[in-house]
Amino acid sequence: MEIYQFLGFTDSAEFHQLLMGMELLQEGTTKLWWAGKELDRSTRLCDYIGRNEKTKIVIRLQSADSHNE
């Protein structure tokens, strides 16, 4: 199975088009936010949200300078 099929795309062109429109984020400058708070890199996500396996988390990645947009 190809990676694009694994991600739910029907063909590689559709997947490639999505990738071309993406902005690359640098690990050192990317920040994680949840519930209006910046998350500390040294703390595990489960320490913030708990260990409930029914919890659903939606994540949006964006550069640090676009947080206030």
N, C-alpha and C positions, 0 to 999 in steps of 0.2 A: 504494500500500500504506500502510495506517495504521500508526502507531508501535506500537500494541499487537500487530498482526499480525507486525511485524518482530521483536518480542521473544518471539514464540511463543504469545501468548494468542489464544484463539478469539473473544473478544468484548471490547468496551471495558469492560463492567461488571466483569469479572474483573480487568482491569488497574487500573481505578479503585479497586477494593476493596484491592488490594495497596498502591497509593500512599497510601491513607488511613491505613494502619497503619504507615507509615514515619515515622521520626524524621528531621527535617532536621538535617544536620551543618553547622556553620560552618567555612569553610576555615581561618580563623585558629586554631581550637582543635582541629581534627581532626588526629590523628597516624596515621602509617602504621607498622605493625610487621611484621616478617618474621623468622622463625627466632628469636623471642624478643628481637629488638633493634628499637629505634625507628630508623626511617629518617630521614635528614637530607633536608629539602626541597630543598637545593641540589645533591644528588647524584642522578643518574639511576638508575632502577631497574636498568637493565642493568649498572651499575657494581657493584651488589650481587650479582646473580644470574648474570652472564655473558651471552654472546650465543648460547647454544645455542637454536636454534629449536624444539627438542623439549621444552624445559622448560615445565612447566605450573605456573602460579601460581594459587592460590585466594586471593581477597581477601575479607575480612569488614570492612565499615565499621562503626564504632561510635564513640560520643562518647568523649572523653578520660577522663571521669570513670567510665566503665563498663569500662575496660581490666582492672581487677582482679576483675571479677565472674566 
